[in-house]
Amino acid sequence: MSNRHWIKLWLSILDDPKMGNLPDEQWRLAVELFLVAGENGDDGQLLTIPDLSWRLRREPKKLEVLLKGLSKTGIVIKHQKHWCVAKFATRQSAVPATARKQAQRKADGTAGHGARDRYLK
């Protein structure tokens, strides 16, 4: 278990049809799986079904059914005997500095302005 206290939960899931079309129980499970994957490190691997069942306080057979439903959307995938959150490492990795700076400029309302012009106002 890692010493992580938080994960990135992207705002774009609000507009993602894969998430938006899920029944409430699967939507909640998806977010819980993101959190469990964050506890386990950066590769997105989840606990075994018995351990995951205990961790999330869910019946193992029901959990397996919900995981199979989520796998149809591509949110989780099964590697041999272990379930994994798809693209977890990519989504949790650091945002490149140029993209972060562009987002900051857009938020500040200074996108498209040269640095020199910004300070002459």
Helices and strands as residue ranges (DSSP letters): G 11-14, H 17-20, H 24-40, H 49-56, H 60-71, E 76-79, E 82-85, H 88-92, H 97-108, H 115-120
